[in-house]
């Protein structure tokens, strides 16, 4: 099963210490379940896109509380949610931010075609 792990900033977490951020070790230790992962460009470079009543609206940045932005993501291939949570618990941002783990919900055969 695939899981999306959102890596988020969290102002209530313990202060970030670069010397405790060993992301390279986490990436190395999870290569058997980690499909892809990237950090994200700063939120100031983001755009929120909506179409309402046929009209396009593009706004700079997302509407989210300051300090709780998504900083990156990983896609994990795990046997269970418990395994995905265990993998996430070893990520440095589990201490310095927060991680949101969600199982992918694939479309069923024909679902996209309205069957």
C-alpha positions as CSV (number, residue, x, y, z in Angstrom):
1,X,0.0,0.0,0.0
2,X,1.2,3.5,-0.7
3,X,1.2,6.2,1.9
4,X,1.8,9.9,1.5
5,X,3.8,11.4,4.3
6,X,3.6,15.2,4.5
7,X,6.5,16.8,6.3
8,X,5.2,19.9,8.1
9,X,6.6,22.7,10.1
10,X,5.3,23.0,13.6
11,X,6.0,26.0,15.9
12,X,5.1,23.9,19.0
13,X,7.9,21.3,18.3
14,X,11.3,21.3,20.0
15,X,13.7,23.9,18.5
16,X,15.5,22.7,15.3
17,X,19.1,21.7,15.8
18,X,21.0,21.0,12.6
19,X,23.3,18.6,14.3
20,X,20.3,16.4,15.2
21,X,18.8,16.5,11.7
22,X,20.3,13.4,10.2
23,X,18.0,13.1,7.2
24,X,20.6,11.3,5.1
25,X,20.6,8.4,7.6
26,X,16.8,8.2,7.6
27,X,16.7,8.2,3.7
28,X,19.4,5.4,3.7
29,X,17.5,3.3,6.3
30,X,14.2,3.6,4.5
31,X,15.2,2.9,0.9
32,X,13.3,-0.3,1.0
33,X,9.9,1.5,1.6
34,X,10.6,5.1,0.4
35,X,9.4,5.5,-3.2
36,X,10.1,9.2,-3.6
37,X,10.6,12.3,-1.4
38,X,11.4,15.9,-1.9
39,X,11.5,19.1,0.0
40,X,9.3,21.9,-1.3
41,X,10.1,25.4,-2.3
42,X,9.1,28.2,0.2
43,X,5.4,28.8,0.7
44,X,5.8,32.4,-0.7
45,X,6.4,30.8,-4.1
46,X,3.2,28.7,-3.9
47,X,0.0,29.4,-5.7
48,X,-3.6,28.5,-4.7
49,X,-5.7,27.7,-7.7
50,X,-9.5,27.7,-7.8
51,X,-12.2,27.7,-10.4
52,X,-15.5,29.1,-9.2
53,X,-18.4,29.8,-11.6
54,X,-16.1,29.1,-14.5
55,X,-13.7,31.9,-13.4
56,X,-10.0,31.1,-12.6
57,X,-8.6,32.5,-9.3
58,X,-4.9,32.3,-8.6
59,X,-3.7,33.6,-5.2
60,X,-0.1,33.8,-4.0
61,X,0.5,31.2,-1.2
62,X,-1.9,28.9,0.5
63,X,-4.2,29.8,3.3
64,X,-2.8,28.1,6.3
65,X,-1.6,29.1,9.7
66,X,1.8,30.7,9.7
67,X,4.5,28.3,10.9
68,X,2.5,25.1,10.0
69,X,3.4,24.9,6.3
70,X,4.1,21.7,4.3
71,X,7.9,21.6,3.9
72,X,8.2,18.4,1.9
73,X,6.7,15.0,1.2
74,X,7.6,11.3,0.9
75,X,5.7,8.4,-0.7
76,X,6.1,5.2,1.2
77,X,5.3,1.7,0.1
78,X,4.4,-0.2,3.3
79,X,2.5,-3.3,4.4
80,X,0.3,-1.4,6.8
81,X,-0.4,2.0,8.4
82,X,1.4,0.9,11.5
83,X,4.6,0.3,9.4
84,X,4.2,3.7,7.7
85,X,3.8,5.3,11.2
86,X,6.9,3.5,12.5
87,X,8.9,4.7,9.4
88,X,7.6,8.3,10.0
89,X,8.6,8.2,13.7
90,X,12.2,7.9,12.7
91,X,12.2,11.0,10.5
92,X,14.0,14.0,12.0
93,X,11.0,16.2,11.5
94,X,9.0,13.9,13.9
95,X,11.0,15.9,16.5
96,X,11.3,19.3,14.9
97,X,7.9,19.5,13.1
98,X,5.1,17.0,12.5
99,X,4.4,14.3,9.9
100,X,1.0,13.5,8.5
101,X,0.7,9.9,7.1
102,X,-2.2,9.1,4.8
103,X,-2.9,6.0,2.8
104,X,-3.4,6.5,-0.9
105,X,-7.0,5.6,-2.0
106,X,-6.6,4.3,-5.6
107,X,-9.5,4.6,-8.1
108,X,-11.2,1.3,-8.8
109,X,-11.4,-0.1,-12.3
110,X,-13.7,2.1,-14.4
111,X,-14.3,4.6,-11.6
112,X,-12.7,7.4,-13.6
113,X,-15.0,6.7,-16.5
114,X,-18.1,6.9,-14.4
115,X,-18.9,3.1,-14.4
